[in-house]
Amino acid sequence: MPHTSSTGQPLAGVGQGARTRAERLAAALDERIRGLAPGEPVGTLESLRAETGLAYATVSEAVRLLRDRGVLEIRPGRGGGLFAADRGPVVRLRHTLLSVADEPGTVADAIELREHLEELIDLGAARHRTGRDVADLRRLLRRLRAAPGWDGFMRANWALHERIAAISPNAMARAVYVGTLGHLGTTSAHLADDRPATDRPVTDRPGDDRREAYRAARYQVHADLVEAIADGDEATVRAAVAAHRTPAP
């Protein structure tokens, strides 16, 4: 039986698919919010937890994803809760990007576009990062290193890149960049690597030496990128971005 919102609209797909529960809940809530006017109530963390039966941490993460994407507004205090945000042109652009997800070549197009934006996003992060941003990036990097299996590694990869993008002050570039991550993150992880298909390992067996070496190399690339952003060294950031684009041995 599908989860149902307080307005009677089912939260379809919350318990299905390869994405995390938080990502699936965020996608289902996004569909509901599209039918609301700016400022209309969506519910509260507690009401969403009761509706879905999901853990509080899962619901909180879904709400954070929607807030960061400009879809949801969180109002604290008495009379507060979760409300549909006023979707400006940046948010509408992001939804335009996500609407072409089923077109042929979308993943390849998303990879190409993301690669062109990577340096802009990462330099912006290096120039504007705070201590809290750096702490978040290092936490996500630890999650990347400890991620179980290839699917988990790729989900942690997308989460790290989305958090880097959140630091960049360029709202338009950020919206397009995160839109490309939406395409990649909803694709099966063994296909949606962060490089073109011709550069990826040809095997997918657990414990395969080449895959383990590739995963270790990709982790190190991201670790170097995070430290370059933390240091605020633009030359090092550019070098880290170049390494990010270079196929691993």
C-alpha positions as CSV (number, residue, x, y, z in Angstrom):
1,M,0.0,0.0,0.0
2,P,1.5,3.4,-1.0
3,H,2.4,5.9,1.7
4,T,-0.2,8.7,1.7
5,S,0.3,12.4,2.5
6,S,-1.9,14.4,4.9
7,T,-3.6,15.9,1.8
8,G,-4.5,12.4,0.5
9,Q,-1.9,12.3,-2.3
10,P,0.1,9.0,-2.2
11,L,3.9,9.3,-1.7
12,A,4.5,6.9,-4.5
13,G,7.8,5.0,-4.8
14,V,9.0,5.7,-1.3
15,G,9.8,2.1,-0.6
16,Q,11.1,1.1,-4.1
17,G,14.2,1.5,-6.3
18,A,18.0,1.7,-5.9
19,R,18.2,5.2,-4.3
20,T,18.4,5.7,-0.6
21,R,15.2,6.0,1.3
22,A,15.8,9.7,1.9
23,E,16.3,10.3,-1.9
24,R,13.1,8.4,-2.7
25,L,11.1,10.3,-0.1
26,A,12.5,13.6,-1.4
27,A,11.5,12.7,-4.9
28,A,8.0,11.8,-3.7
29,L,7.6,14.9,-1.7
30,D,8.8,17.0,-4.6
31,E,6.0,15.7,-6.7
32,R,3.5,16.6,-4.1
33,I,5.0,20.1,-3.5
34,R,4.8,20.9,-7.3
35,G,1.0,21.0,-6.9
36,L,1.1,23.5,-4.0
37,A,1.3,27.3,-4.1
38,P,4.3,29.0,-2.5
39,G,3.7,29.2,1.3
40,E,1.3,26.3,1.4
41,P,2.0,23.9,4.3
42,V,3.6,20.5,3.5
43,G,3.5,19.2,7.0
44,T,6.1,18.7,9.8
45,L,8.9,16.3,10.3
46,E,6.8,14.4,12.7
47,S,3.7,14.2,10.4
48,L,5.9,13.0,7.5
49,R,7.5,10.4,9.8
50,A,4.0,9.2,10.8
51,E,2.8,9.1,7.2
52,T,5.7,7.2,5.8
53,G,6.8,5.1,8.8
54,L,10.4,6.0,8.1
55,A,13.0,6.9,10.7
56,Y,13.3,10.5,11.8
57,A,16.8,10.7,10.4
58,T,15.6,9.6,7.0
59,V,12.8,12.2,6.9
60,S,15.2,14.9,8.1
61,E,17.7,14.1,5.3
62,A,14.9,14.2,2.7
63,V,13.8,17.6,4.0
64,R,17.3,18.9,3.9
65,L,17.7,17.8,0.3
66,L,14.5,19.6,-0.7
67,R,15.5,22.7,1.3
68,D,18.9,22.8,-0.3
69,R,17.3,22.5,-3.8
70,G,15.0,25.5,-3.1
71,V,11.8,23.4,-3.1
72,L,11.0,23.5,0.6
73,E,11.0,26.2,3.3
74,I,11.5,25.4,6.9
75,R,9.9,27.8,9.4
76,P,10.9,27.3,13.1
77,G,8.8,28.2,16.1
78,R,5.1,28.3,16.8
79,G,3.1,28.0,13.6
80,G,6.2,26.7,11.9
81,G,6.8,23.6,9.9
82,L,7.5,22.7,6.3
83,F,6.1,24.9,3.5
84,A,6.3,25.0,-0.3
85,A,9.0,27.5,-1.3
86,D,8.6,30.2,-3.9
87,R,10.3,28.5,-6.9
88,G,12.3,31.1,-8.7
89,P,14.0,30.8,-12.1
90,V,16.9,28.8,-10.7
91,V,14.6,26.1,-9.2
92,R,12.5,26.0,-12.4
93,L,15.7,25.5,-14.4
94,R,16.7,22.6,-12.3
95,H,13.3,21.0,-12.9
96,T,13.6,21.5,-16.6
97,L,16.9,19.6,-16.5
98,L,15.3,16.8,-14.5
99,S,12.4,16.6,-16.9
100,V,14.6,15.2,-19.7
101,A,15.8,12.3,-17.7
102,D,14.4,9.7,-20.1
103,E,15.8,11.1,-23.3
104,P,18.5,9.1,-25.1
105,G,22.0,10.1,-24.2
106,T,21.0,12.0,-21.1
107,V,23.7,10.4,-18.9
108,A,26.5,11.2,-21.4
109,D,25.1,14.7,-21.7
110,A,25.0,15.1,-18.0
111,I,28.6,13.9,-17.6
112,E,29.8,16.3,-20.3
113,L,28.0,19.3,-18.8
114,R,29.1,18.5,-15.3
115,E,32.8,18.3,-16.4
116,H,32.5,21.8,-17.9
117,L,31.1,23.1,-14.7
118,E,33.3,21.2,-12.2
119,E,36.1,23.8,-12.0
120,L,33.7,26.7,-11.7
121,I,31.8,25.0,-8.8
122,D,35.0,23.8,-7.0
123,L,36.7,27.2,-7.3
124,G,33.6,28.9,-5.9
125,A,33.6,26.4,-3.0
126,A,37.3,27.1,-2.3
127,R,36.7,30.8,-2.2
128,H,33.6,30.8,0.0
129,R,34.0,27.7,2.3
130,T,33.5,28.0,6.0
131,G,34.8,25.9,8.8
132,R,31.4,24.1,8.9
133,D,31.5,23.5,5.2
134,V,34.9,21.9,5.5
135,A,33.8,19.7,8.4
136,D,30.8,18.6,6.3
137,L,33.0,17.7,3.3
138,R,35.4,15.7,5.5
139,R,32.4,13.9,7.1
140,L,31.1,13.0,3.6
141,L,34.5,11.9,2.5
142,R,34.7,9.5,5.4
143,R,31.3,8.2,4.4
144,L,32.6,7.7,0.8
145,R,35.6,5.7,2.1
146,A,33.4,3.5,4.3
147,A,30.6,3.1,1.8
148,P,29.5,-0.6,1.4
149,G,29.6,-1.9,-2.1
150,W,29.7,0.0,-5.4
151,D,26.1,1.4,-5.2
152,G,26.9,2.9,-1.8
153,F,30.2,4.3,-3.0
154,M,28.4,6.1,-5.9
155,R,25.6,7.5,-3.7
156,A,28.2,8.8,-1.3
157,N,30.1,10.3,-4.3
158,W,27.0,12.2,-5.5
159,A,26.3,13.4,-1.9
160,L,29.8,14.8,-1.6
161,H,29.6,16.7,-4.9
162,E,26.2,18.1,-4.1
163,R,27.6,19.4,-0.8
164,I,30.5,21.0,-2.6
165,A,28.1,22.7,-5.0
166,A,26.0,24.0,-2.1
167,I,29.0,26.2,-1.1
168,S,29.3,27.9,-4.5
169,P,27.7,31.3,-4.6
170,N,26.8,31.0,-8.3
171,A,23.1,30.0,-8.1
172,M,22.6,29.4,-11.8
173,A,25.8,27.2,-12.2
174,R,24.8,25.4,-9.0
175,A,21.3,24.6,-10.2
176,V,22.6,23.2,-13.5
177,Y,25.4,21.2,-11.8
178,V,23.1,19.7,-9.2
179,G,20.7,18.9,-12.1
180,T,23.3,16.8,-13.7
181,L,23.9,15.0,-10.5
182,G,20.2,14.3,-10.4
183,H,20.5,12.5,-13.7
184,L,23.6,10.5,-12.6
185,G,22.4,9.7,-9.1
186,T,19.1,8.2,-10.3
187,T,20.9,5.9,-12.8
188,S,22.0,2.5,-11.8
189,A,25.3,2.9,-10.0
190,H,27.2,0.3,-12.0
191,L,26.4,2.3,-15.2
192,A,26.4,5.9,-13.7
193,D,30.1,6.3,-13.0
194,D,31.5,9.8,-13.0
195,R,33.4,9.2,-16.2
196,P,32.4,8.1,-19.7
197,A,31.6,4.4,-20.2
198,T,34.8,3.8,-22.2
199,D,36.9,4.8,-19.2
200,R,35.2,2.6,-16.6
201,P,36.3,-0.8,-15.3
202,V,34.9,-3.6,-17.4
203,T,34.2,-6.0,-14.5
204,D,31.7,-5.7,-11.7
205,R,32.6,-8.6,-9.5
206,P,32.9,-8.0,-5.7
207,G,36.5,-8.2,-4.8
208,D,37.8,-7.8,-8.3
209,D,41.3,-6.4,-8.0
210,R,40.8,-3.8,-10.8
211,R,37.6,-2.5,-9.3
212,E,39.1,-2.2,-5.9
213,A,42.1,-0.4,-7.3
214,Y,39.8,1.9,-9.3
215,R,37.7,2.6,-6.2
216,A,40.8,3.5,-4.1
217,A,42.0,5.8,-6.9
218,R,38.7,7.6,-7.1
219,Y,38.6,8.0,-3.4
220,Q,42.0,9.6,-3.4
221,V,41.0,12.0,-6.2
222,H,38.0,13.2,-4.1
223,A,40.2,13.4,-0.9
224,D,42.6,15.6,-2.7
225,L,39.8,17.8,-4.0
226,V,38.3,18.2,-0.6
227,E,41.7,19.2,0.9
228,A,42.3,21.7,-1.9
229,I,38.9,23.3,-1.3
230,A,39.6,23.4,2.5
231,D,43.0,25.1,1.9
232,G,41.4,27.6,-0.5
233,D,44.4,27.2,-2.9
234,E,43.0,27.8,-6.4
235,A,46.0,26.3,-8.2
236,T,45.6,23.1,-6.2
237,V,41.9,23.1,-6.8
238,R,42.5,23.3,-10.6
239,A,45.0,20.4,-10.4
240,A,42.5,18.3,-8.4
241,V,39.8,19.0,-10.9
242,A,42.1,17.9,-13.7
243,A,42.9,14.7,-11.8
244,H,39.1,14.2,-11.3
245,R,38.7,14.2,-15.1
246,T,41.7,11.8,-15.7
247,P,40.9,8.1,-16.1
248,A,42.3,6.0,-13.3
249,P,44.8,3.3,-14.3
